[in-house]
Amino acid sequence: MKTSDGSTAATARKIEPREVHLRDLIGVVTRHSRLVLLIVVLVTGAAWFHGRRSVPSYQSRLTVQVSSPKQVFARLDDIDVDELALKTDPILSEALVLTTERLALKVVDTLELQLEVTDPAIFRGDVFTRISVDSLARPDAFTLMRKGRSGWELRDASGKAMQSGSYDRAVAGPGFSFFVVPSDVPEHSVPFRIVRPQEAAAWVSGALAYVVREGTNAVDISFTGTDQTLVPLVLNAAAVALRFDGARRARDLAERKRDYIADQLARADAAFQQKLGDMQRFKEHQEVTDVTAEETAVVTAIQEAEQERQKLLIQTSTIRESMADTAVGVETLNRLAASVGVEKNSALGYQIESLLKLYEERRTLTAGTLGLRDENPRVDALDQRIRQGHLALWQAVRAALNGLQGQLAAVDRNLGDLKGRLRAFPGKESRIAQLQLETNILNDTYKYLLGQYQSARMQEATIAPYITILDGASPPASIGTTLRQKVLLGFLVGLLLALSGAFLLEYLDQTVKTTTDVERLTGVPVLGMIPHDPVLAATGNGNGRPRPIVTLGELQRDDPTAEAYRSLRTNVTFVGAEKPLQFIAVTSAGPGEGKSTTATNLAVTLAQGGSKTILIDGDLRRPLVHAAFGLVQEPGLTNVLIGVTPVKEAVRPNVANGLDVLPAGSIPPNPSELLGSDAMHGLVAELRRTYQYIIMDTPPTLPVTDAVVVATAADATILVVRSGDTEETAVERAVDLLNRVNARIAGTVLNGMDRRRDTYYSYYSYRRDTKARQPVKSLKARLSGMF
């Protein structure tokens, strides 16, 4: 078939993309139903198994209110600061203390958490009471055997009995002791171990979490663990430790300040008493009692300079005391933030605020059981930034100290100048004024230090916790997904995976499956749909033998396969109504697709319809027609073509009612040449005068050119395609080859059709399935009426 521009139909035909319908998607799932069911069952079972074995987690919560710790620390330095002056967030600073090892160690010491039950299904509070563990106890594993009412027995890691006793007797092990909660349950074991305090503290700090309520000074603290008896106890202990930790830090700072002022006060008192003696002895010796007004002004200036000098000394000492610790942590930053003069130093305040934010960011990354470990690159990068922050902080501190030292040096220079002016006054009055000045300075210094000392004592005595526990630890609540939720999630995930796998297999399968596929690829109608028969599939071309002729015999009258071939006969007859079809070639894209079986049964049904028919075995490479009818292969077609045997002697007459058969004959070395020879054309012309239909079985189209040669002389060619076996590309190539030689393709036959693949295939099994389909049709009618 050529187009108007002379090109063949193969180049003109454009394959339209396949339109996907809902029934196609349902068909994919149906075809892979076993795979879908298997994956869903496996994934759901795995979710159930994992859910049964997983250990439930419990969480308890409480709320604390944080007052301003900055005001507490600020009062210790006798300066007036507010929240913005120190440039640190007091709520966040106190919350960060929860992540420190020191606070976790206090919780471990309070609850004796060095004793740890290794079986998560056993709660510590249900077995152990009045626990005492030495902080230096050696880590080891033990097993406690509870023997019902008779008492208990302690065993070491090897299972050797260490001691036993009744429930009113304490269990004493190496570095620990406890009492066992009585139990009436028959003998069962409770494995436990003694761990290092640092290991238990890491577990406590890792399971603690906090959230600062926005716009308030309230902090919600939570603790998560697998022991529901221990979770609220740990949380309450952590809150109590946090409550008193801030007050302790304030008391420590107040105590250091008080001790420093007391030492300076003692020195000032001794110097004042000595100077009083010196002035008294000078007056008695020189008999001088007054100074001039100018000298009085100088004396006043010296007194004020000396007071400024003392203040600068106290500020310098306070900053050095705050930075006395080698490790700069949250507490050190809070102390440094509260030091004298920090609110005036923007650089130092910026470094403090930056370090506090870095500590909070690191806590967020490593908090909880799902947090990042110390070896994580992000944590390492954050630690590097913290170390750089430490260096910048030390530089800012040194700069602040250098600034105070500069101010102190300036005050000292001023004092030297004033004292030099005083010494320049002549006479004994100058000496008296100098002694009087020194005495007054020492007296003022003593009074100032005495006031500071009394204030420090009062502040130390009045320091109280500034963290209030608003709500105690709530009862432990189970968190995470339940077993039912895990099974449901597993079912949904399994269904998703199963459907994805089914559609992936369908996508990878590029074979022809339905009549829609065939018509889309070939552009010609499907003349017949031959159903898949498991009995026939067990025999036939796959093992070198022909399949049975299902259209012969009375027993096959109602067989769906036989009915399908009779439908093929009818469709071939109608195709020939427009242009008579007498010589029909039957071929396929490749071997094993059922062309020989189709040609044989088509010839039988045409003969049964009353048409004089001859079946020619034109497959001169693998002839099978003779075996299907139980005939000998020779003489046959090749013998006739080479002129050895007359046609009448080679044709087997009346093999079936109205059907003659011409076998292949001897296997020639040149099948294509014989099929395209003049002898072949002459044979066909001779047979046309005798038979109404000439059905010729030809070799596959793609491996050899025999079928293409025959197709050029045939009135029509029928292409046989096996459902689920023939590749789409093979069908396209076969059609293109036939179109190149202008062969007329009357239609196709879809062989091995699975009725589940094509919803339109129902006619062939009408009689058998009529009763079974009635409920389905009734249901469809009801649904149509509803919608």
FENJOUR-V996179 format. One record per pair of residues at least 12 apart in sequence whose C-alpha atoms are under 6 Angstrom apart, sorted by the first residue. I is the first residue (numbers start at 1). J is the second residue. Records with the same first field share a line. If there is no record, write none. Layout:
# FENJOUR-V996179
I=J + J
This chain:
# FENJOUR-V996179
1=742
10=736 + 739
32=502
36=498
39=494 + 498
40=494 + 495
43=490 + 494
44=487 + 490 + 491
47=486 + 487 + 490
48=487
51=483
57=225 + 226 + 478 + 479
58=224 + 225 + 226 + 228 + 476 + 477 + 478 + 479
59=223 + 224 + 476 + 477
60=222 + 223 + 232 + 473 + 474 + 476
61=221 + 222 + 473 + 474
62=220 + 221 + 471 + 472 + 473
63=219 + 220 + 470 + 471
64=218 + 219 + 468 + 469 + 470
65=217 + 218 + 467 + 468
66=217 + 467
67=466
73=338
74=338
85=343
86=337 + 343
88=353
99=205
104=201 + 204 + 205
105=201
107=237 + 238
112=133
114=194 + 195 + 197 + 200
115=193 + 194
116=192 + 193
117=192
118=191 + 192
123=227
125=229
127=180 + 181
128=179 + 180 + 181
129=179
130=178 + 179
131=177 + 178
132=176 + 177
133=175 + 176
134=175
137=175
139=194 + 195
140=193 + 194
141=157 + 193
142=155 + 156 + 157 + 192 + 193
143=155 + 190 + 191 + 192
144=189 + 190
145=188 + 189
146=187 + 188
147=187
148=183 + 184 + 185 + 186 + 187
149=184
151=165 + 166 + 167
152=164 + 165
167=180 + 182
206=367 + 368
207=223 + 224 + 368
208=222 + 223
209=221 + 222
223=235
228=476
232=473
236=473
243=467
244=465
247=464 + 465
251=460
254=460
258=456
261=453
265=449
268=446
272=442
275=439
279=435
291=429 + 433
299=437
303=441
315=340
319=339
322=335 + 336
348=396
351=393
510=727
511=724 + 725 + 726 + 727 + 728
512=723 + 724 + 726 + 728
513=723 + 724
514=758
524=747
525=747
526=747 + 748 + 749
527=568 + 571 + 747 + 748 + 749
528=568 + 749
529=749 + 750
530=564 + 751 + 752 + 753
531=561 + 752 + 753
532=752 + 753 + 754
541=592
546=624 + 628
550=562
560=764 + 765
566=605
581=715
582=692 + 693 + 694
583=694 + 714 + 715
584=695 + 714 + 715 + 716 + 717
585=696 + 717
586=697 + 698 + 717 + 718
587=698 + 700 + 719
588=700 + 701 + 719 + 720
589=700 + 701 + 702 + 730 + 731 + 734
590=700
591=700
593=722
595=720
596=697
599=697
607=658 + 659
612=658 + 691 + 692
613=659 + 691 + 692 + 693 + 694
614=659 + 660 + 661 + 694
615=661 + 695 + 696
616=662 + 696
617=663 + 664 + 696 + 697
618=696 + 697 + 698
619=698 + 699
620=664 + 667 + 671
626=663
633=663 + 665
634=665
635=650 + 665
636=650 + 662 + 663 + 664 + 665
637=664 + 665
638=665
641=679
672=706
676=709
701=734
711=743
712=743
716=744 + 745 + 746
717=745 + 746
718=746 + 747 + 748
719=748
720=748 + 749
721=750 + 751
722=750 + 751 + 752
723=751 + 752 + 753
